[in-house]
Amino acid sequence: PLAATTNAMTTLVAVSRRTKCARIRLIRRRWLSSKTSATAGEGKKGEGDLGRYVGIGVFLGLAGFTANLGYWQMQRKQWKIDLIDDRKAKLAKEPASFGEVLHARALEDDWEEYDFRQVTIEGVLDYGRELLVGPRSPPSSVDARDAGNRG
């Protein structure tokens, strides 16, 4: 390709190998070097650079924010995997007796050990004291608008 340069434009002449035709393309260049002088129709050097730097700053800020969110998601995923593994390990342990759990609660000794752990209870079920709990209305002290928003 042959190129002829002027101050504001570059003319590029390219000959296609397939069609053997010449194409002329005008390429507009932005001169940022200090060697170019501003003419009467053009703005001063560096006049539009503030918007460019703001755009770059916004882009880099968004890219950094997105990278931080990705890192946070990876940490959160690992935390969830560890949490699930911990709960699976607790469920796989030998079931504790209800008396053992009550004793640990009374002493407040390593209470978290019994979270998500199976518990065995021995006794006789008294069918005469069964109670069926159905839908209930809110207590009278609760406003009707707030009845569904409890918890």
Salt bridges, closest charged atoms under 4 A:
ASP49 OD1 - ARG30 NH2 3.39
ASP86 OD2 - LYS90 NZ 3.81
GLU113 OE2 - ARG117 NH1 3.40
ASP143 OD2 - ARG145 NH2 2.64
